[in-house]
Amino acid sequence: MTSILCTSAMHLSTLRPQSTKYSDLASWLMPRSISLFRQSLSKALTKDNAEAIVGAALLINYISWFDLSFLQDDASTVDALVQDPLLLASSGITHAWFQTIPSLIEGGSAFLKVMTYHPRLTIENALAQQSDSKGLFLQPLMDIWDDPRCQTSSSLTANTTVHEPASNRAWHLLQGLESKLVPADPRQGQKLVQCDESEKLRQYKEEVTRITSNSTPLDNSLAISAQSTRSSEARSSFAYVVRRISPLIHCQTLSSISNPRMPAELAAIHNDIEQLIYGFPILCCGPFTDLVQRRDTRALVLLLHFYRAARVLLDPGRCWWAGARIGAMEDLILNELELRGLSMYLGNSSHGDIG
C-alpha cells in the first residue's frame, strides 16, 4: 500500500508542480516503501503473498525511475550515485523474482508473461535480420574496460559498501539462470521463444528451484578475497552489462540513419526496447553496482551511453515519468567525465558514438 501511495504522490507532484506537498510526501514515502519491501522479502513466502511481493517489486522499480530526491543535496556531483535507489533496489527485486517464480508458475499468475520474457533476444533477432553487424558495439564498449585512462574512480570510497553479500548473491543467481535458460546466441533465443509455453514454464520452475536450492548466502569474507578474483568478477559483470546495453546503442544509431524503412522497423520492437531499458538497472547488481558506488570511470561511461540511448529511443510523451531522470543523469555523468578529461569517450550526443 505504501508503494501505491508513493506512486500516486509522485504522479500528483507532476500534475501539480506548483504545490510542494505532493513531492514532499513522495520523498517521505519512497524510503519507507523500499524499507517495507525489504522487510517483506525476509518473511516466509507463500502462494498467497507471492503476487503481492512481485507487484511491490514492479512498483519499486517504477518509482525508482521517477525518484530523484537523492540528487537534492548533491545535485552537481556524481557522488550522489551512491544513493541512487534504482541501483540499490536491484538485488531486492532480483531476489523477489527468484523467490516467487515457482509459486507464480504453479498458480498461473498474470505476472508470468512479463517475468519470463526476454526483450533483448527479440531486439537482437530484429537487428540480425537488418544487417550482419551482430554485436556491433560489444568490442568498443569492452575496450573502455581495458583503457588505462578509464581505470580511475572517485577518492571518496571509504564509506562505500563493497561486495554487499545480498547484491552478489543476486548477481550469481542471475548468472546461473541465464547460463541455462537465456542463450547468448539470439538464434537460439528464437527457439526458446517458440517452444511450448507450458514446457518453457516448467524449465523455468525447475531451474529456478535448483539454483536457489544450491545457492547459499555469500559470506562477508568474499569482500576481502584476492584482488585478482575481484578484478575478474568486476570485468565479467561489466561484460554482462555491456551485452545488455549494446542492442540499445545499436538501435539508437539506427534511429539516426536516413532510411525510410527504419522508423517502422524500430517501431515494431519499441515495446521490447522499452522493457529492456526499464529492466536494465535490475540486471546491474553485484560487482557492477560496486563499480558505480566507487564512481569508477568505466561504469560511468557505460551509464552515460545507457541514459543517452534511453533519451533517444523512448517516446517522451508516453514515457514522461522517466524523462526527468534520463536528462538529469545524462547531464550529471557527462559533466563528471568532462572534468576527468575523458571527452574521447563521450561520443556524439545525437548518434551515440563510442570513443
N, C-alpha and C positions, 0 to 999 in steps of 0.2 A: 504493500500500500504506500509506503514511504517513497519508493521509486516512482510510482504513478503520480503522486503529489508533486514530486520534484520535476517530472516531465511537464506537468500542467503549469507549474510556476515558470519554467523556462519558456514555454510557448507564450504565456501571458506577458513575460518580460519583453518578448519580441513584438507582440501586438501593441503593448503599452510602454514603449521605451521611456516616455516622459515620467513614469512612476517608478521609483526605485524599490518599492516594497516587494514587487514580484522577483526582481533579480536578487534582492537580499534574502528572500525566502528560499529561492533556488540554491543560493550559495550555502545556506544553512542546512538544507535538506540533502545536498549532494554527498558530503562526507558521511552523513547518517545513513543514507541509502547504501553506500558501499560497506559501511560497518555492519549493518544488519544482514547484508548479503553474505559477507564472510562468516557471520555467526551461523547463518542457515546451512552453510557448507560443512560446519563442524557437527551438525546434528545428524541423527540417523536418517538415512534415505529410505523412503517408502514409495510405493506406487502412487499413493495419494498426494505426496508433495513434490513429485518429480517435475510435473509440468509447471508448478508454481516457481520452482527453482530456475528452470530454463527460461520462463517468462521474465523473471527478475534479472537474469543474466543478459538477456537481449536488451532490456531497458537500461541496464547499467552501461552497456556498450553504447547505446543511443545517446544517453545524457552525457556520457563522457566525451562524445564528439561535440556536443553542444557547449560543454562547460569550459570556460576559460578563466575561471576565478583564480587558478594557480599562477596566472600571469600578473595579477593585480599588484603584488608587492615587488615583482621583479620583471616588469613588463619588457625591459630592454636588454635583458641578459639571458643567455642560453642556459644559465644555471637553473632557471625555473623549470627546465625539462625534467629535473629530478622528481618533481611533484606532479607530473602530468598523469592524470587519472586514467587516460586512455591506455597507457602502457602499464601502469601499476595494477590495473584491474585484469590484465591479460591472464595471469596464472589462475586467478579465481574463476574466470569464465571458462577457461580450458578444463579445469577440474570439474566444474558443473557439467560440462558436456560429457566427460568420461564417466562420471558417477551416474548420470541419469539415462544415458542412451539405451542400456539394456532394458530398463523398465519401460521406457517410452516405446521401444520396439514391441515389447510384449503387449502393451496397451493400444498399439496402433495410433500413436499420438499425431496430432496435426503438425507438430513441430518437426517431424522426421524429415520432411522434404527439404527444409532449409538446413537441417543439421547434417545431412548426409550428401548434400550437393557440393560439387567442386567446380566453381565457376572458372578457375584457372584453366582447367582442361578444355572447357568449351572455347575459351578465348584462344588458347594455343592451337586448337584444331582449326578455328577460323583463320588465324594468321598463317598457318601452314598451307591452307588452300589458296591464299593470295600470293605467296612468294616462297622462295626457297631459303629465306633468311631466318630459319628457325634459331631461336636463342640469340637474336641479333645483338642484344645489349648485355648478354651474360658476361663475356670476357671483359669488355670495357669497364663494367661495374666491379668485377673482381680485381681488375688492375688497380682500382682505388685502394684495395686492401694492402697490396704489396708495395705501393708507392711510399717511400720513406718520408715524403713531405706530409703525408696524411697520418702518420703514426704518432699523433700528438693528442693530448687531452687537457682538460682544464686542471689547474693546480688545486682546485677546491674539491678534493676527493676524500678527505679524511672522514666525513660523516656519511659517506655513501655505503649502503649495504651491498656488498659484493657477493654474488653467487647465493642469493637467497634460496634456501632449500626448496620452498614451495614452487618458486619460479623455475628452478632447474628440473624439478620433478615433472612439471607441466611440459617443459621442453622435451624431456626424454619420452614422455607419453606420446607426444605428437610425432616424434621421430619413429617410434615403434609402430604406430598406426599407419603412417604414410609409407613406411617401408613394405607393408603388407597390402594395403588397400588403395593407395594413391600412386599409380605408376609414374615414373619420371618421363616416359615417352607418351606424348599426347595421343598417339595412335593406339596404344594400349588402353589409355583412358577412355577412348571411344568405345572399346569393347566392354569396359566396366559400366559405362552409361547405358549401353544397350542390353545388358544382361537382365534376366528376370528380376523384378523388383523384390519379390519375396526372398529370392536367393541372395540378392545384394544385402538385404537387411539381416539375413541370417549370418552372412560373413561378417558384417559389422558387429553384430552382437557377440559372436564367438571371439573375434579378435580383440574387441574392447575388454571383454571379460578376462581373456588370457593376459593381456597387457597389464591391466590394473591389478590382477591377482599376483602377477610376478613382480610387480613394482613395489618397492618399499620406500618410505620417506628417506630422502637423501640426508646423510649425516653432515653436520656442520664442518667436519674435517675436510670435506670437499673444498671448502673455502680456502684452505691452505695447502691444496695439492700442488704438485710440481708445476713450475712456471710453464714448461713445455706442454703439459696437459691442458692447462688453462688456455694457452695460446691456440692449441689445436681445436679445442671446443669453441673458442671465440670465432676462429676462421670458419669452422663448419656452420656455426649459427649465422654468420654473415652471408655465407653462400646460400643457406636455406632461405634467407630473406631476399637475397638478390634474385633467386629463382622465381619468387612470387611477385616481385616488383617489375621485372624485366618485361613481361607481357603488357603491363600498363604503359610503360615508356614507349614500347613499340606502337601501341595504339595511339598514344599522344603524338608520335611522329607522323603516323599515317593520317591523322586528322588535319595536318597542315599541308598535305600533298594536294596539288591541284588535279584531282581526279574526280569526275562527276559521279563515279560509282562508289567512292569511298564513304560519303555520308550515310548512304543506305546500308553498306556493309557493316559499318560501325554501329549503326542504329540496331541492326539485327542482334548484336551481342551487348547492347547497352545495359540491360539488366544484369548480365554477368559481370560487366565492368563495375557497376555499382556495388554488387555484392563483394567482389574481390577487394575493392577499396575499403568498404566499411568493415570487412572482416580482417583486413591486413594487420592492424595493430594486435589482434588477438594472437596472431602467429609469432609475435615478437617477444616471447617470454624467454627466460633463461639467459644465456651469455649475451644475446643481443641487447636485452634490457640493461645488463651490466655496462655494456659499451655506451649506451645512451646516458646512463647515470654518471659515467665518468666524463661525459661530454667529449667522447672520442670523436676525432675529426671524421673518421671513416663512416661511423654511424650517422653523423650529422649530414654528410654529403648524401648518403642514401635516403635519409628522411627528407632532405630538400627536394630530391628528384621525385619522391613519392608524393609530397604535397603539391608539387608543381604539376605532376600528371593528373592528380585529382582535380586541381583547379581547371585544367583544360578539358578534361573528359566529363566531369559532372555538369548536369544542367543546373544552373544557378537558381532557376525558378522552382524546379522540382526538389532540389537538394539544398534549399535555403538554410536549413538548420546546421549544415556542415560548413557553409561558406565562410563564416567568421573565423573559425579555427584554421581553415586551409590558408586564408590570407595572412592571418597573424603568425602562424608557424613558419610559413614560407619566408616572410619578411624577417622574422627573428633569426632563423638559421642562416639566411643569406647574409645578413649583417655580420653575424659572428664569423662566418667563413671569409668574408672580405677582410675583417680585422686580422684574421690569421694568415692573410696573404695567399689565399687559395683561389684566386679568380679563374685559374685554368680549369677548375672543376665545377664552376658554377654554371657553365653552359649558357645557351640562349633561352631566355625566359619564355619564348613562344614555341620553340621547337624541341626543347629538351635534350640538346646535345650533351654527350657525356665526354668531359675532358676536352 
